[in-house]
Amino acid sequence: MHRKKEIKDIVVLSTADWDNPFWTNKQHVTLELAKRGHRVLYIESLGLRRPSVNKKDLSRIFRRLIKAVKAPRKVRDNIWVWSPISIPFNNYAFVRKLNKFILTTALNFWCWRLGFSNKTLWTYNPLTTRFLKLKDFIYTVYHCVDEIKAQPGMPVDILQEAEEDLVRNADINFVTSLTLLKTRKQWSNEVYYFSNVADYNHFSKALEEDTAIPADLAEIAEPRIGFIGAISGYKVNFSLVEEIAIAHPEWSIVMIGDVGEGDPNTDVSKLTQHNNIHLIGARLYQDLPGYLKGFTATLLPNNLNEYTASMFPMKFFEYLAAGKPVVSVDLPSLCDVKDYVRIGHTPEEFIAALEDITAGKRISVEQCQELAQQYTYQSRTEKMFNLINEKRNESRDRT
């Protein structure tokens, strides 16, 4: 019966807070759903990782408690953001049951207050079936964008069991890397690959004449080699960044982002001892095109591990949309776009690629744009809904 109902109101169960300075799939997809006319209730991160006793985590818990007593807030046309109370110790069964009762009860209340009916669930949370009842929704989409259990501090066994349950029971599953496709296909035939994309219209502003390079970046000497993203020990290869800095002290390596995002134990002391490595903190999303405009080259200096083997870096298409050449480690997800990125299999190859770029030997801006324009949130969301509608029609026909 549910499958005959039109997809209208959508609950997005996210793993990121709406106001995080680095927007990911969760916020961008929510925007696209709203633009399509859907009303969306965006549920902020429920805290999968057990919190540590540090200033960063304690501050986040305090802010979350303040938010939790408030009603969902309207942030855009058709978008409400809600920060429910959630106990973060999900490795305990009684905590998961308590969270499920609290979240389900509160969600039903707020959906009633907002007038949501025939709700569809679009979830990014692998613990979804431990928080919500899928039968309460007319349709369930699981959008798997990361190997979350490979992040530090995660309840691995619980995540593995719960995610398999979610993949098997969701109506459709989308994944953003070929590695995720391979592993999730073992649990369901309804798994489909759509790579990560970028907000092309936003990041291409870096090429506009009236986009200014921010003053704090302009003060840093050129050439500037840039990185934008979470500066976390499990993601970024600090030793590689340090080798670049040592090989070329005349280069300025600029890293924009919060230190320790997702990994509070991150130690950046080996970076801060170099005068030509600049950790300038997070910057507002609307200001990022200006920072990209001031970069000569951009970096994907990731560690090679279980987490990065399963990710497709959003930054790749953001860099290209800004017209910037990219140098990356050999990430599996970039295998189909190697004509648009320089791959460094060793630190020496990585540095040599940067030397070529700083000498003017680089992919053209036109080539960067050619690829980036094909990978936008609007086009990907349209393709996803085309597939959803196709599958739902098939289901109706069988019925």
N, C-alpha and C positions, 0 to 999 in steps of 0.2 A: 504494500500500500504506500509506504513512504516514498518509494522510488518514482511514483507518479507525480509527486508534489514538486512544484517549481523551486529551484534554489534561489532563495531571496535573502533572508537574514543569515549572517554568518558570524560564528564565534571563532576567533583566532586565538588558539592557545599557544603563546609564544614562549621562547626561552631568552628573551631580551626585553629590557625595559624600553618603553616608547621613547624616552628622552635620551637614550644612550647617544653620545656624539657621533659614533660610527654606526650609521644605519646599515642593516643587513636585510636579507630576504624578508624577514618578518614584517618590518615597517613598510618596505617598498611594496610587497604584495598586498598588504592591507590597503595602501593607497590605491592600487590598481583595482582592487575589489570594490572600493568605494566609488571610484570613477565609473565603474560599470553599472552603478546604480544600487549595489548591495548596501544594506546597513550592516555595519561591522562593530562587534564588541571585541576589543583587543585586550586579552588578559596578559598582564606583564609576567615576567619570569617568576616561577614558583620556587626557585632555589634548589636545584638538583644537587649541587655540591654541598657537602657538609661545611659550614662556615668555620673559619679559623679564628683564633684569638689574635686579631690584628686590627689596626686602626681602620683599614679599608673595609673589612667585612663588618665590623661593629658599626661603622658609620652607615653602611648600606642597610643593616638591620634596623637601625633607629629611624632612617628615612622611610623605610617600608612600613614600620608600625604606624607612623603618622599618616601615610597614604591609606592604610588598610581600613581606617575608620571612616573614610570618605566614600561618597557615591561615585560611580563611573563619571568621568569628566569628558565632555565633548571637546575634541581637539581639532577636528576638521569636519567638513560636511560629510555626514553619514558615518563618522568614526567616533566611538566612545572608548576610553581607556580605563581599565579597572585594575586595581592592585589588591587582590584578595590576601587574607591572612593565610599563611602556609608554614607549617613547621618543617624546617629544612632537613631533619634527620630521617630521610626516606629509606635508610637501610634497615629500619625497624618496621615490622609488619603493622603493629598497632598505630604507629605514626601515619603510615600510608592510609589505613582505614579511617583514622580521624580526619586526615586531610581530605579524603574523598567525601566524607559526610559534610564537612564544612563547606567545601567548594561547590558540591552539587546543590546543596540547600541555598547557598548565597547566589549562585548563578541562576537558579530557577527564579529566585526573587527579583533579581535585577533585570532579567529578560522580561519578566512580567511587567515591571515598572517601565521599561523602555518600549514595551509593545512588540517584542520579538516573538515571532511564531514560526513554526516549521523550520527550526534552526538547522543549519549545516555547520559541521565542525571542520575547521581547517587547522590542523595541529602540527607543531614542530617539536612537541615534547614526547620523547620516547616512553615516558611513564604515564601517558594519557589514560590508559585503561585502569591505572591505579588511582587516578584522580576523578575521572568522569565515567558515566555510563553511556556507551556508544548508542544504545537503544533510545536515548533521549533525543537523538538527532536524526533528521531524515536522510543525511548523507555524511560520510566521513572521508576527509582527505588527509593523508599523512604526507607532509612535505619534509623529507629527510635531507638535511643540508650538511650535516657533520657526523663524524663518528664520535658522538658525545661521550661515550663510555671511555674513550681514550684520553679525555681531559683529566688533569690532576684532581684527586679528591672525590671522584665519582663512585657511587655504589655499583660496581661493575656487574656483579652477578644479577642484581635486581634489575638493572637496566637491560641486560641481555634478554632476560626472561620476559620483561614487560614489553620491550620493543617487538620481539617476535610475535607476541600476542596481538599487538597493535597492527603490525603489517598483515597478519593473517586475517584480521577482522575489519580492517578499513575497506571502504568501497574501492578506493584507488590510492596508490602510493606514487609519489614523485621523488626522484633522487637527483642530486646535482653532480655526481661523479660516476665514472664507469666502475670504480671500485665498489661504491655503495650499491650500484645496480647488481653487480655480481653477487654480493653477499645477501642482499634483500630478496633477490629472485629465488633464493633457496627456500623462502618462507611463503611466497605467493607469486602467482602468475600476473597479478595486477600491479606490476612495478614498472615504471616508465622513466626514462632518462631525459632530463632537461637541464643543461648545464647552467651554471650561474651566469648572470647577466649584469648590466650596469645601468645607472640612471644617465643615459647618454646626453640628454638635453642639459642636465646639470653640469656634468664634468667637461663637456665640450666648451663651456664658457671660458675655459682656460685659453682658448684660441682667439677669443674676442679682444679687440684692441682696448676696449674700455674696462676690461678686467685688470685690476691693479694687483701687483705683487705686494703682499702685506709687508709693513715696515720692519717687523722683527725678522722676516726672512731676507729682505733686501739688505740688511746689515751684515748678513753672513756672506763670506767671500765665495765667488764662483770659481770653478764649476761646482754646482750643488747636486749631490747624489741623494735622491729622496726615497723615503719609505713612509707609508701611511697605514696605520693599523695598530692592533694590540701588540704591545711590546712585552711579550710573555716568554718565559724560559722554555716552555714546551713547544712554542711555535717558531721563534726566531733563533737562528744560529748566530749567537753573539760572537763566537770565535771567528766566523767568516767575516762579519762586519768589522771586527778588530783587525783582521788581516788586510782588508781593503784600506783601512785607515793608516796602517803602518806602511803599506806599499806606496801610498800616495798621500803624504801629509799635506800636499797643496790642494787636495780635494776637500770639500766640506760635505760630510755625511749628515743629513738632516732626518731625524726620526720623529714623526708626529704621531702621538697616541699615548694612552695611559700605560704606565708601567705596571705590570702585574695583573692585567685584566684576565680573569679566569685562572690565574696562578699567583696568589698573593706572596708566595715564597720566591718570586723572581728576583735575582740578584744582577744588577746592571753595573756593578763596580768596575768590571773590566772595560766597559765602554766609557764611563765617565772619566777615566784617567787619560783619555786622549783628547787633546784640544780641538781636533777637527771632527769630532763626533758631537753632534748637537741634539740632545734630547729636549725638545721644546714643549712637550706635553700635548694634550688633546686640543683640537681646534674645532670651532663650530662647523657643522656640515656645510652651511652656506658659504663658508670662507675657503673650503678646500680647493676649488678651482684656481683661486689666486695663488695658493701655495704650489700647486702643481705647475702653474705657469712659470714659476721661478726655478724649477728643477731642470737640469740638463739630462739626467737619466733617472729611471725609477728601478726599485729593487723588489725582488721576492726572495729574500735570503732565509728561507725556511729550513728548519731541521727536517730531516727525512725520518719519519717515524709513522706509527699506526695512524695517528690523527691526520697528519699532512698527506699521507698516501690516499686518504679518502676525501680530501677536500678539493674544491675548485675555487681558487682565490678570487673573490669578487674584485679585488684590487686590480687584477689583470685587465679587465675591460674598462675599469675606471681610468687606469693609466692610459690605455689606448684612446679612449674617448677624449682625453686631454691632449692627445697628439704626442705622447711621450714614449720613447723607446724603453723597452723592459728587458732587464736581465734577471734570470731566475735560476734557481737550482732545478734539478731534473724531476719535477713533479709529474706523477703519472697522468693527472688530469689535463696537462698541457700537450699531450702527445699529438692531438689533432690540429694544433695551432702553432707548430714549431716554426713555420715560416714568418711568424709575427713576433717572435721572442728569441732573444739570445740565451742559450742554455749553457750554464757553467757546471760541468761535472766535477770539477775540482776548484779550489780557491784560485789557482793560477788561471784556469780558463775563465772564471768569473771576472777576475781583474782584467784579463786581456779583452774581454767583451766591453767592459766599461772604458778601457783605453781607446778602443775603436770609436765608441760613441762620443767620447769627449773630443776626439780628433775629427769628428764630423762624419764618420762612417756609420750610418744608422739607417734604420727603416724610415721611409718617408712618412710625413704627416698624413698624406693621402691614403697610404696603406693602412695606417693605424685607424683612420676614420672608416675605411671600407669595411673592416671587420667589426669594429665597435658598433656601427649602425645596425648590424644584423642581430645584435644581442642586447635587446632592451627589455625592460619589465613589461611594457605594453604588449610587445609581440609574443613574449613567452606566456604571459597570462592568457592571451587570446588562444594560443595553441593548447594550453592546458584545458581551458573550458571547451574547446572543440572536442578534445578527447573525452572529457567528462560527459558531454552531451551524447557523443557517439556511443559510449559504454552504457549510459542510462537508456538510450533508445534500444540498444541490443537487449538489455535486460527486460524492457517493456515488451519487446517482440517475443522473447522467450516465454514471458508470463502469459 
